[in-house]
Amino acid sequence: MPKKKQMDEKEFWKGYELTRQEIDIAIECFYTWLEINNSASANKEIFKALNKQSTFWNMNP
């Protein structure tokens, strides 16, 4: 079995920064979804407007 190359500090920080950015994006998406959901729950007009083109909100892999 070949020996794996040990990660150096530069590679570590590159991976760390990428992970941090991904987490920031996930947090932003979650709170955006939460605000949209809360707004639609509180206001029937917003709810109706969002449901006019409801397929827009479907997420496909």
C-alpha positions, 0 to 999 in steps of 0.5 A: 500500500502506498504511503499517503503524503502528509498534509502541509500547513498551506494545504490545511489552511486552504481546506479550512478556508474552503470549509469555512466558506461552505459553512457561511453559505449554508448559514446564509441559505438557512436564514434566507429560507427561514425568513421567506417561510416566516414572511409567507406564514405571516402574510397570505399575499406573500404566500400566494405570490410564492405559490404562483410559480412554486416549481421555481422553489424546487431544488434539483440535485 
